[in-house]
Amino acid sequence: MTCNVSSGTFSLYSLIDSSLVLVAGVIDEIIFEAQTQQINALGEYKKDAAFINGLPNFTSMVNEHVKVTESRMIRVRSVDTDNLQEVEFYNFPPGSAVALRYQNTIL
């Protein structure tokens, strides 16, 4: 987990033992949310001499500038006070990533 309070960006690259994260402040938007997804691709992997390639049976889903209420991967709730929000990861399999923009209201 990486947090840069001064810029107001909070990025989560993996979530190990918990599906909840508390954020001190108000989440303004989801900068992006991304997942890798397995697909049924035809053919086998063949190395390309001109560019990097691989994993033909995987694709990625990326959504940018998502409203907090429209996320497919997280739910956000206020906790007892307006200065603390709870982020629940309900559709966050391995290979997922999310970046949140928030305002730190505690400082």
TIRO-242218 format. One line per field, with one value per atom (N, C-alpha, C): x negated, y, z negated; residue in three letters; atom name. Coordinates in Angstrom, 3 decimals, padded with zeros to 6 digits. Example, Ala and Ser with C-alpha at 12.3 -4.5 7.8 and 13.67 -1.06 7.14 Angstrom:
<atoms>
u: c(-013.190;-012.300;-013.200;-012.850;-013.670;-012.900)
v: c(-005.690;-004.500;-003.300;-002.250;-001.060;000.030)
w: c(-007.800;-007.800;-007.800;-007.080;-007.140;-007.870)
res: c(Ala;Ala;Ala;Ser;Ser;Ser)
atom: c(N;CA;C;N;CA;C)
</atoms>
This chain:
<atoms>
u: c(-000.846;000.000;-000.895;-000.561;-001.321;-000.391;-000.834;-000.023;-000.877;-000.428;-001.124;-000.144;-000.227;000.751;000.655;-000.562;-000.730;-000.057;-000.021;000.609;002.074;002.529;003.919;004.200;003.186;003.375;003.111;003.978;003.874;004.013;002.958;002.989;002.846;003.625;003.540;003.181;002.064;001.637;001.951;002.087;002.509;003.160;004.018;004.704;004.529;003.902;003.505;004.558;004.704;005.556;006.849;007.109;008.280;009.017;010.317;011.081;011.527;011.045;011.412;010.175;010.258;009.201;009.888;009.370;009.887;009.065;009.752;009.096;009.484;008.479;008.730;008.953;010.198;010.531;011.757;011.983;013.141;012.648;013.117;012.721;013.498;012.773;013.390;013.734;012.806;013.036;012.106;012.430;011.544;010.793;009.489;008.679;008.735;008.512;008.697;008.944;009.596;009.723;009.433;008.655;008.212;008.208;008.493;008.454;007.928;007.225;006.905;008.020;008.385;009.471;009.044;009.329;008.993;010.079;009.648;010.586;010.249;011.149;010.900;010.322;009.016;008.362;007.955;008.049;007.639;006.157;005.513;004.102;003.196;001.936;000.931;000.032;-000.702;-001.643;-002.806;-003.122;-004.277;-005.002;-006.286;-007.073;-007.185;-006.967;-007.079;-008.457;-009.145;-010.491;-010.471;-009.344;-009.293;-008.834;-008.028;-007.547;-007.300;-007.106;-006.854;-005.401;-005.206;-003.859;-003.784;-002.594;-002.427;-001.025;-000.742;000.540;001.731;001.855;002.951;004.331;004.385;005.674;006.058;005.371;005.722;005.899;006.809;007.021;007.149;007.172;007.342;008.529;009.219;010.341;009.856;009.902;009.483;010.579;011.026;011.990;011.310;011.429;010.806;011.869;011.514;012.377;013.772;013.814;015.058;015.626;016.929;017.572;017.526;017.370;017.264;018.491;019.638;020.883;021.040;020.194;020.319;019.208;018.409;017.297;017.803;017.085;017.381;016.532;015.613;014.640;014.642;015.079;015.048;016.361;016.619;017.731;017.145;017.663;017.152;018.288;017.985;018.958;018.292;019.065;018.573;018.628;017.651;017.566;017.710;018.836;019.102;018.845;017.936;017.592;017.342;017.456;017.222;015.750;014.876;013.436;012.843;013.637;013.119;014.055;013.476;014.276;013.691;014.573;014.203;014.321;013.262;013.263;013.329;014.375;014.542;014.223;013.354;012.977;013.806;014.847;015.752;015.561;014.901;014.652;013.216;012.259;010.863;009.953;010.009;009.179;007.711;006.808;005.384;005.230;004.327;004.126;004.924;005.612;006.418;005.626;006.049;005.439;006.484;006.342;007.241;006.445;006.744;006.124;007.249;007.198;008.240;007.697;008.500;008.158;009.044;008.392;009.146;008.620;009.445;009.072;008.820;007.652;007.338;007.942;008.971;009.680;009.192;008.206;007.719;006.642;005.825;004.740;005.232)
v: c(-001.161;000.000;001.227;002.196;003.435;004.594;005.517;006.683;007.928;008.909;010.186;011.250;011.621;012.534;013.923;014.392;015.756;015.992;014.993;015.183;014.774;014.126;013.702;012.476;011.667;010.450;009.251;008.273;007.078;005.902;005.108;004.007;002.679;001.716;000.367;-000.583;-001.275;-002.186;-003.625;-003.925;-005.268;-005.204;-006.125;-006.210;-007.627;-007.794;-009.131;-009.783;-009.337;-010.038;-009.317;-008.194;-007.426;-006.948;-006.795;-006.235;-004.814;-004.246;-002.896;-002.040;-000.786;000.194;001.471;002.089;003.369;004.494;005.509;006.656;007.891;008.631;009.868;010.979;011.356;012.383;011.998;012.725;012.495;012.083;010.949;010.453;011.207;011.876;012.670;011.835;010.968;010.159;008.960;008.032;006.915;007.294;007.510;007.910;006.815;005.572;004.425;003.188;002.214;000.877;-000.104;-001.130;-002.053;-003.486;-004.410;-005.845;-006.590;-007.682;-008.601;-009.635;-010.041;-010.998;-012.067;-013.308;-014.411;-014.541;-014.737;-014.910;-016.216;-016.665;-017.854;-017.415;-017.337;-016.927;-018.160;-018.048;-019.145;-019.029;-020.138;-020.125;-020.219;-020.414;-020.550;-019.330;-019.171;-018.062;-018.266;-017.228;-017.227;-015.910;-015.978;-014.780;-013.977;-012.660;-011.760;-011.105;-011.067;-010.499;-008.973;-008.337;-006.879;-006.157;-006.827;-006.154;-007.174;-006.677;-007.551;-008.011;-009.289;-009.832;-010.977;-011.470;-012.599;-012.672;-013.783;-014.048;-013.725;-014.432;-014.142;-014.470;-015.237;-015.575;-014.637;-013.478;-012.474;-011.116;-010.363;-008.983;-008.139;-006.850;-005.999;-005.072;-004.830;-003.910;-002.699;-001.516;-000.293;000.750;001.300;002.400;003.598;004.761;005.968;006.987;007.815;008.900;008.381;007.416;006.760;007.466;007.722;008.261;007.187;007.613;006.668;005.762;006.281;005.504;004.544;004.657;003.814;002.778;002.599;001.650;000.218;-000.600;-002.033;-002.848;-002.173;-002.908;-002.534;-001.330;-000.892;-000.231;-000.204;000.541;001.483;002.701;003.691;004.102;004.086;004.497;005.454;006.426;007.284;006.511;006.768;006.056;007.062;007.046;007.848;009.346;009.742;011.150;011.437;012.680;013.030;013.000;012.839;012.866;011.496;010.452;009.103;008.326;007.676;006.850;005.443;004.477;003.072;002.637;002.019;001.512;-000.013;-000.592;-002.048;-002.548;-003.541;-004.148;-005.410;-005.342;-006.480;-007.236;-006.671;-007.341;-007.003;-007.550;-007.147;-008.370;-009.162;-010.372;-010.026;-010.987;-010.748;-010.182;-009.232;-008.576;-007.287;-006.889;-005.671;-004.495;-003.288;-002.064;-000.964;-000.049;001.096;002.281;003.471;004.698;005.666;006.208;007.100;008.512;009.509;010.908;011.333;011.886;012.285;013.586;014.210;015.416;015.030;015.347;015.068;016.176;015.833;016.830;016.889;016.068;016.016;017.054;017.382;018.340;019.749)
w: c(000.000;000.000;000.000;000.839;000.924;000.646;-000.185;-000.515;-000.432;000.322;000.409;-000.045;-001.327;-001.912;-001.311;-001.009;-000.530;000.821;001.684;002.991;002.993;001.928;001.876;002.712;002.986;003.770;002.882;002.930;002.112;003.043;003.241;004.193;003.484;003.875;003.328;004.463;004.311;005.363;005.024;003.765;003.393;002.025;001.769;000.500;000.002;-001.167;-001.579;-002.472;-003.722;-004.674;-005.016;-004.435;-004.818;-003.581;-003.730;-002.622;-002.944;-004.078;-004.479;-004.713;-004.294;-004.547;-005.003;-006.072;-006.529;-005.922;-005.407;-004.792;-005.598;-006.060;-006.797;-005.786;-005.595;-004.622;-003.824;-002.752;-001.887;-000.513;-000.021;001.296;002.361;003.253;004.318;005.543;005.948;007.144;007.139;007.987;008.260;009.532;009.407;010.556;011.611;011.169;012.051;011.213;011.822;011.257;012.383;012.072;013.117;012.601;013.504;013.210;014.426;014.158;015.243;015.293;016.490;016.665;017.661;017.314;018.208;019.266;020.501;021.615;022.333;023.158;023.965;025.301;025.366;026.613;027.404;028.694;029.560;029.857;030.000;030.354;029.137;029.426;028.386;028.364;027.278;027.160;028.120;028.879;029.765;029.566;029.220;028.993;030.282;030.162;031.296;031.265;032.383;032.444;032.417;032.755;032.882;031.612;030.750;029.548;028.448;027.227;026.077;026.133;026.016;026.003;024.995;024.773;023.876;023.319;022.668;022.035;022.945;024.058;024.982;024.404;023.315;022.723;021.571;021.449;020.448;021.110;020.557;020.974;019.719;019.868;018.693;018.886;017.792;017.751;016.966;017.559;016.883;017.038;015.916;015.916;015.268;015.888;015.370;014.957;013.977;013.495;013.159;012.265;011.876;010.642;010.634;009.442;008.366;007.133;006.019;005.963;006.280;006.224;007.403;008.425;009.615;009.762;008.734;008.801;008.891;009.653;009.753;008.779;008.064;007.244;005.768;005.443;004.043;003.656;002.344;001.763;000.721;000.647;-000.303;-001.233;-002.550;-003.561;-004.541;-005.042;-006.113;-007.422;-008.293;-009.571;-010.702;-011.411;-012.613;-012.473;-011.657;-011.502;-010.029;-009.638;-008.239;-007.877;-008.865;-008.616;-008.334;-008.352;-008.158;-007.245;-006.222;-005.327;-005.273;-005.129;-005.040;-003.585;-003.062;-001.696;-001.777;-001.220;-001.197;000.212;000.281;001.555;001.728;002.574;002.710;004.018;004.985;006.265;006.648;005.886;005.985;006.004;007.090;007.159;007.390;007.223;007.526;008.939;009.092;010.375;010.505;009.422;009.431;008.870;009.251;008.735;008.729;007.774;007.695;007.149;007.658;007.145;006.804;005.585;005.099;004.932;005.297;005.019;003.843;002.822;001.659;001.083;000.245;-000.474;-001.918;-002.418;-003.805;-004.652;-005.415;-006.210;-007.654;-007.985;-009.366;-009.627;-008.644;-008.855;-008.995)
res: c(Met;Met;Met;Thr;Thr;Thr;Cys;Cys;Cys;Asn;Asn;Asn;Val;Val;Val;Ser;Ser;Ser;Ser;Ser;Ser;Gly;Gly;Gly;Thr;Thr;Thr;Phe;Phe;Phe;Ser;Ser;Ser;Leu;Leu;Leu;Tyr;Tyr;Tyr;Ser;Ser;Ser;Leu;Leu;Leu;Ile;Ile;Ile;Asp;Asp;Asp;Ser;Ser;Ser;Ser;Ser;Ser;Leu;Leu;Leu;Val;Val;Val;Leu;Leu;Leu;Val;Val;Val;Ala;Ala;Ala;Gly;Gly;Gly;Val;Val;Val;Ile;Ile;Ile;Asp;Asp;Asp;Glu;Glu;Glu;Ile;Ile;Ile;Ile;Ile;Ile;Phe;Phe;Phe;Glu;Glu;Glu;Ala;Ala;Ala;Gln;Gln;Gln;Thr;Thr;Thr;Gln;Gln;Gln;Gln;Gln;Gln;Ile;Ile;Ile;Asn;Asn;Asn;Ala;Ala;Ala;Leu;Leu;Leu;Gly;Gly;Gly;Glu;Glu;Glu;Tyr;Tyr;Tyr;Lys;Lys;Lys;Lys;Lys;Lys;Asp;Asp;Asp;Ala;Ala;Ala;Ala;Ala;Ala;Phe;Phe;Phe;Ile;Ile;Ile;Asn;Asn;Asn;Gly;Gly;Gly;Leu;Leu;Leu;Pro;Pro;Pro;Asn;Asn;Asn;Phe;Phe;Phe;Thr;Thr;Thr;Ser;Ser;Ser;Met;Met;Met;Val;Val;Val;Asn;Asn;Asn;Glu;Glu;Glu;His;His;His;Val;Val;Val;Lys;Lys;Lys;Val;Val;Val;Thr;Thr;Thr;Glu;Glu;Glu;Ser;Ser;Ser;Arg;Arg;Arg;Met;Met;Met;Ile;Ile;Ile;Arg;Arg;Arg;Val;Val;Val;Arg;Arg;Arg;Ser;Ser;Ser;Val;Val;Val;Asp;Asp;Asp;Thr;Thr;Thr;Asp;Asp;Asp;Asn;Asn;Asn;Leu;Leu;Leu;Gln;Gln;Gln;Glu;Glu;Glu;Val;Val;Val;Glu;Glu;Glu;Phe;Phe;Phe;Tyr;Tyr;Tyr;Asn;Asn;Asn;Phe;Phe;Phe;Pro;Pro;Pro;Pro;Pro;Pro;Gly;Gly;Gly;Ser;Ser;Ser;Ala;Ala;Ala;Val;Val;Val;Ala;Ala;Ala;Leu;Leu;Leu;Arg;Arg;Arg;Tyr;Tyr;Tyr;Gln;Gln;Gln;Asn;Asn;Asn;Thr;Thr;Thr;Ile;Ile;Ile;Leu;Leu;Leu)
atom: c(N;CA;C;N;CA;C;N;CA;C;N;CA;C;N;CA;C;N;CA;C;N;CA;C;N;CA;C;N;CA;C;N;CA;C;N;CA;C;N;CA;C;N;CA;C;N;CA;C;N;CA;C;N;CA;C;N;CA;C;N;CA;C;N;CA;C;N;CA;C;N;CA;C;N;CA;C;N;CA;C;N;CA;C;N;CA;C;N;CA;C;N;CA;C;N;CA;C;N;CA;C;N;CA;C;N;CA;C;N;CA;C;N;CA;C;N;CA;C;N;CA;C;N;CA;C;N;CA;C;N;CA;C;N;CA;C;N;CA;C;N;CA;C;N;CA;C;N;CA;C;N;CA;C;N;CA;C;N;CA;C;N;CA;C;N;CA;C;N;CA;C;N;CA;C;N;CA;C;N;CA;C;N;CA;C;N;CA;C;N;CA;C;N;CA;C;N;CA;C;N;CA;C;N;CA;C;N;CA;C;N;CA;C;N;CA;C;N;CA;C;N;CA;C;N;CA;C;N;CA;C;N;CA;C;N;CA;C;N;CA;C;N;CA;C;N;CA;C;N;CA;C;N;CA;C;N;CA;C;N;CA;C;N;CA;C;N;CA;C;N;CA;C;N;CA;C;N;CA;C;N;CA;C;N;CA;C;N;CA;C;N;CA;C;N;CA;C;N;CA;C;N;CA;C;N;CA;C;N;CA;C;N;CA;C;N;CA;C;N;CA;C;N;CA;C;N;CA;C;N;CA;C;N;CA;C;N;CA;C;N;CA;C;N;CA;C;N;CA;C;N;CA;C;N;CA;C;N;CA;C;N;CA;C;N;CA;C;N;CA;C;N;CA;C)
</atoms>
